[in-house]
Amino acid sequence: MAHCGGAPGDAVKYLAQAIAQSPENAEPYELLAELRRESPDEVARSVAAPNNLWQFVVGAYLRFLDGDMNQAAQALGSVIGYRPDVAWASAPWFGDERFLEAVTAAGLADATLNITDYGPELSSDAARDRLRPWFRAIDVVCDREPVAEAMARMAILLRICGRTDASLALCDRADSVERVSFAEVVRAGTWRRLGDRRQTAAAFRRALELDPTNWSLYLDLADLMAEDGNFAEAADLVHRGLEHEPEDVTLRAAGAAYQARAEGSVTHLDLLLELAPEVPHAGYRNGLIEYAVGGPSLPADRITAARRLQAGN
């Protein structure tokens, strides 16, 4: 408090800055806990409407003190995703047995996905080293509370960090608990990262066997077939997906594109040009157009119209 003129709110910010400098140092956390005991209302107000990183850092620890381990983990996961260059996971409370024994598999899975929200680069040795306590938490929680869906979600982070063997192994552990389609989807993504298209397709097909009404899985597999030049099968897969979600514009556009490419169908190219402005992802839309205009014997005027649309005109 002496550093801050006796103002508890300023003291909280000062201690948060100390944590950022050395997250593994226990002293700032101990001082925060003491400050909270002495001035609970002021400390609570300092993080009540967080809009700065330091407030989220402090909030995560305060939730730990409150015994709300899921919210503590989720707040810390968001902090890590936003500033992955700091070893936030080395916070003493995150490795505390009280935390590891109470955080749920679902809660840690949510927190783990929070790390990925900002698309951080995590595949370096330095990033993996900073996340080592998080990897340990995944192991501990999955041993204590094995939940297949949660385990598959946590395997995504392992893949993003370049720990592909560990990601596949965690999906295998999930399978031993319960077969869920999402584990196959995560496994497909990992095989794709490794460049094994055969294994990727096989995992998507297993996912469909487990969840045959999931239209997005048909689209995932169709896109993979299109990348391999198998447009007839891609079109067939989309058609099967449309049986379950006939109004989805992205699915309809993909089907039109793959049919146009496979058969040189003007009707399907025209349908794609009609639907394309509604496809939400511009990069995906333009990829579909690129596939479609390669169809055999398509009229030049339709190709010109497609190119204009592709260029945003």
BAGUKOL-734188 format. One record per residue (C-alpha): residue in three letters; y, x, z. Coordinates in steps of 0.25 Angstrom, whole numbers, plus 2048, in hexadecimal, padded with zeros to 3 digits. Layout:
residues N
residu;y;x;z
ala;Y;X;Z $
...
***
This chain:
residues 313
residu;y;x;z
met;800;800;800 $
ala;809;80C;802 $
his;80A;80F;7F4 $
cys;80E;801;7F0 $
gly;819;7FD;7FB $
gly;810;7F4;802 $
ala;80E;7EA;7F7 $
pro;800;7E6;7F6 $
gly;801;7E2;7E7 $
asp;806;7F0;7E4 $
ala;7FB;7F6;7EC $
val;7F0;7EE;7E4 $
lys;7F6;7F3;7D7 $
tyr;7F7;802;7DD $
leu;7E8;801;7E1 $
ala;7E4;7FB;7D4 $
gln;7EA;807;7CD $
ala;7E3;810;7D6 $
ile;7D6;809;7D2 $
ala;7D9;80B;7C3 $
gln;7DB;81A;7C6 $
ser;7CD;81C;7CD $
pro;7C5;80F;7CD $
glu;7BA;816;7D5 $
asn;7C2;819;7E1 $
ala;7BF;80F;7EC $
glu;7CD;811;7F3 $
pro;7D6;808;7EB $
tyr;7CC;7FD;7EC $
glu;7CB;7FF;7FB $
leu;7DA;7FE;7FC $
leu;7DA;7F2;7F4 $
ala;7D0;7EB;7FD $
glu;7D9;7EF;809 $
leu;7E5;7EA;802 $
arg;7DF;7DD;7FF $
arg;7DB;7DB;80E $
glu;7E9;7DE;812 $
ser;7F0;7D6;807 $
pro;7E7;7CC;801 $
asp;7F1;7C3;7FB $
glu;7F9;7CE;7F4 $
val;7ED;7D5;7EE $
ala;7E8;7C8;7E9 $
arg;7F6;7C5;7E2 $
ser;7F6;7D3;7DC $
val;7EA;7CF;7D3 $
ala;7EB;7C0;7D3 $
ala;7F0;7BF;7C4 $
pro;7EB;7CD;7BE $
asn;7F2;7D2;7B2 $
asn;7F0;7E1;7B4 $
leu;7E4;7E9;7B4 $
trp;7E6;7EE;7C2 $
gln;7E6;7DF;7C7 $
phe;7D8;7DE;7C1 $
val;7D3;7EB;7C7 $
val;7D7;7E6;7D5 $
gly;7D2;7D8;7D2 $
ala;7C4;7DD;7CF $
tyr;7C4;7E4;7DC $
leu;7C9;7D8;7E4 $
arg;7BF;7CF;7DE $
phe;7B4;7D9;7E3 $
leu;7BA;7D9;7F1 $
asp;7B9;7C9;7F0 $
gly;7AA;7CA;7EC $
asp;7AD;7C4;7DE $
met;7A5;7CF;7D7 $
asn;7A4;7C8;7CA $
gln;7B3;7C7;7C9 $
ala;7B5;7D5;7CE $
ala;7AC;7DA;7C3 $
gln;7B2;7D2;7B8 $
ala;7C0;7D7;7BC $
leu;7BC;7E5;7BC $
gly;7B5;7E3;7AE $
ser;7C2;7DE;7A8 $
val;7C9;7EA;7AE $
ile;7BF;7F4;7A8 $
gly;7C0;7ED;79A $
tyr;7CF;7EE;79A $
arg;7CF;7FD;79F $
pro;7C2;803;79C $
asp;7C7;811;79E $
val;7C7;810;7AD $
ala;7BA;810;7B5 $
trp;7BD;803;7BC $
ala;7AE;800;7BE $
ser;7AE;80C;7C8 $
ala;7B5;803;7D2 $
pro;7AD;805;7DF $
trp;7AC;7F6;7E1 $
phe;7A5;7F4;7D3 $
gly;79A;7FD;7D8 $
asp;799;7F7;7E6 $
glu;78C;7F0;7E9 $
arg;793;7E4;7EE $
phe;798;7E2;7E0 $
leu;78B;7E6;7D9 $
glu;783;7DC;7E2 $
ala;78D;7D0;7E0 $
val;792;7D1;7D1 $
thr;78A;7C7;7C9 $
ala;783;7CB;7BB $
ala;78C;7C1;7B4 $
gly;798;7C6;7BB $
leu;796;7D4;7B8 $
ala;792;7D0;7A9 $
asp;7A0;7C9;7A8 $
ala;7A7;7D5;7AE $
thr;79F;7DE;7A4 $
leu;7A4;7D6;798 $
asn;7B2;7D7;79E $
ile;7B2;7E6;79B $
thr;7B0;7E4;78C $
asp;7BB;7D9;78B $
tyr;7C5;7E3;786 $
gly;7BC;7EB;77C $
pro;7BD;7F8;784 $
glu;7B6;805;77E $
leu;7AB;807;788 $
ser;7A1;810;781 $
ser;7A6;81D;785 $
asp;79F;826;790 $
ala;7AC;825;798 $
ala;7AC;815;797 $
arg;79D;815;79B $
asp;79F;81E;7A7 $
arg;7AB;815;7AC $
leu;7A2;809;7AB $
arg;796;80F;7B2 $
pro;798;807;7BE $
trp;798;7FA;7B6 $
phe;78B;7FE;7AF $
arg;785;800;7BD $
ala;78A;7F2;7C1 $
ile;783;7EC;7B5 $
asp;776;7F2;7B9 $
val;777;7EE;7C8 $
val;77B;7E0;7C5 $
cys;771;7DE;7BA $
asp;766;7E3;7C3 $
arg;76A;7DA;7CE $
glu;76D;7CD;7C6 $
pro;766;7CE;7B8 $
val;76D;7C3;7AF $
ala;76A;7C5;7A1 $
glu;777;7BF;79B $
ala;77F;7C8;7A4 $
met;777;7D4;7A1 $
ala;779;7D2;792 $
arg;788;7D1;794 $
met;789;7DE;79C $
ala;781;7E5;792 $
ile;78D;7E3;788 $
leu;795;7ED;790 $
leu;78A;7F7;790 $
arg;789;7F6;781 $
ile;799;7F7;780 $
cys;798;804;788 $
gly;78E;80A;77F $
arg;782;808;789 $
thr;77A;801;77E $
asp;76C;805;784 $
ala;771;7FF;792 $
ser;776;7F3;78B $
leu;769;7F0;784 $
ala;761;7F3;791 $
leu;76A;7E9;798 $
cys;767;7DE;78E $
asp;758;7E2;78F $
arg;75A;7E0;79E $
ala;760;7D2;79B $
asp;755;7CE;793 $
ser;74B;7D1;79E $
val;753;7C7;7A7 $
glu;755;7BC;79C $
arg;756;7BC;78D $
val;764;7B8;789 $
ser;76A;7B8;77B $
phe;776;7C0;780 $
ala;76E;7CC;784 $
glu;769;7CC;775 $
val;778;7CB;770 $
val;77C;7D7;779 $
arg;770;7DE;774 $
ala;774;7DB;766 $
gly;782;7E1;768 $
thr;77C;7EE;76E $
trp;772;7F0;763 $
arg;77E;7ED;759 $
arg;786;7F8;760 $
leu;77A;801;75E $
gly;77A;7FE;750 $
asp;76C;7F8;750 $
arg;76E;7EB;747 $
arg;75F;7E7;748 $
gln;75F;7E7;757 $
thr;76C;7E0;757 $
ala;767;7D5;74E $
ala;75A;7D4;756 $
ala;762;7D2;763 $
phe;76B;7C7;75C $
arg;75E;7C0;757 $
arg;758;7C0;765 $
ala;765;7BA;76B $
leu;764;7AF;761 $
glu;756;7AC;765 $
leu;75B;7AB;774 $
asp;767;7A3;770 $
pro;764;79C;762 $
thr;770;793;763 $
asn;77B;79E;765 $
trp;782;79D;758 $
ser;78A;7AA;75B $
leu;77D;7B2;75B $
tyr;77A;7AD;74D $
leu;787;7B2;749 $
asp;785;7C0;74F $
leu;778;7C2;748 $
ala;77E;7BC;73B $
asp;789;7C7;73C $
leu;77F;7D2;73E $
met;777;7CD;732 $
ala;784;7CD;729 $
glu;787;7DB;72D $
asp;779;7DF;728 $
gly;77C;7D7;71B $
asn;772;7CC;71E $
phe;77C;7C1;71B $
ala;771;7B6;718 $
glu;76B;7B8;726 $
ala;779;7B8;72C $
ala;77D;7AB;725 $
asp;770;7A5;72A $
leu;772;7A9;738 $
val;780;7A3;738 $
his;77B;796;733 $
arg;771;796;73E $
gly;77D;799;748 $
leu;785;78D;742 $
glu;77A;784;746 $
his;77E;786;754 $
glu;78D;788;752 $
pro;791;781;745 $
glu;7A0;782;747 $
asp;7A2;790;74B $
val;7AC;796;741 $
thr;7A8;7A4;742 $
leu;799;7A0;740 $
arg;79C;797;734 $
ala;7A5;7A2;72E $
ala;79A;7AD;730 $
gly;790;7A3;729 $
ala;799;7A1;71D $
ala;79B;7B0;71C $
tyr;78D;7B4;71C $
gln;789;7A9;713 $
ala;794;7AD;709 $
arg;78F;7BB;709 $
ala;780;7B8;708 $
glu;781;7AD;6FD $
gly;78F;7B0;6F6 $
ser;792;7A2;6FB $
val;7A1;79D;6F7 $
thr;79F;791;700 $
his;79C;79A;70C $
leu;7A7;7A4;709 $
asp;7B1;798;708 $
leu;7AC;793;715 $
leu;7AF;7A1;71B $
leu;7BD;7A1;716 $
glu;7BF;794;71C $
leu;7BA;798;72A $
ala;7BF;7A6;72A $
pro;7CD;7A3;730 $
glu;7C6;79D;73C $
val;7BD;7A8;73F $
pro;7C3;7AE;74C $
his;7C0;7BD;74A $
ala;7C7;7C3;73E $
gly;7BE;7CF;73D $
tyr;7B2;7C6;73C $
arg;7B8;7BC;733 $
asn;7BC;7C8;729 $
gly;7AD;7CD;72A $
leu;7A8;7C0;726 $
ile;7B1;7BF;71A $
glu;7AD;7CD;716 $
tyr;79E;7C9;716 $
ala;7A1;7BD;70E $
val;7A9;7C3;703 $
gly;79D;7CC;700 $
gly;794;7C0;6FC $
pro;78F;7C0;6EE $
ser;797;7BA;6E2 $
leu;7A2;7B4;6EB $
pro;7AF;7B0;6E3 $
ala;7BA;7BA;6E2 $
asp;7C4;7AF;6E7 $
arg;7BC;7AC;6F4 $
ile;7BB;7BB;6F7 $
thr;7CA;7BD;6F5 $
ala;7CD;7B1;6FE $
ala;7C3;7B7;709 $
arg;7CA;7C4;708 $
arg;7D8;7BE;70A $
leu;7D2;7B7;716 $
gln;7CC;7C4;71B $
ala;7D9;7CB;71A $
gly;7E0;7C0;722 $
asn;7E8;7BA;716 $
***
